[in-house]
Amino acid sequence: MSVASVFVDTVNLGGGRKSPRATVAIEDNQGNPVDSAMVDGLFTGDAEGPATGTTNDSGSVVPTSPNSKKGKVKFTFCVTEVTGAPLNWDDNQSCTSN
């Protein structure tokens, strides 16, 4: 399985605070979405921190940083590991910046 795409944006928490968010799509070697894959990632830059989530039946997961910042948030999200038996992750670390 591999990372098909990574899209990043922010979540407005109110009071001017924002938290980084990533939308990650995982697919198998046939291009089909992978359900129940555990995706680990890392936000770096403003409001950095680790994030983990499990893909849904459309192969997507939306990890959000545990940290927030007031004002404009500049960050990068990198997928660091994907696990999910019986498939193996094609270790193609995918990073996207906003």
QUILINPE-V74069 format. One record per helix or strand. SS is the DSSP state (@ for helix, = for strand). FROM is the first residue (numbers start at 1). TO is the last residue. Records with the same first field share a line. If there is no record, write none. Layout:
SS = FROM-TO + FROM-TO
This chain:
= = 2-14 + 17-27 + 33-33 + 38-45 + 49-54 + 60-61 + 64-64 + 69-70 + 75-84 + 87-87 + 95-97
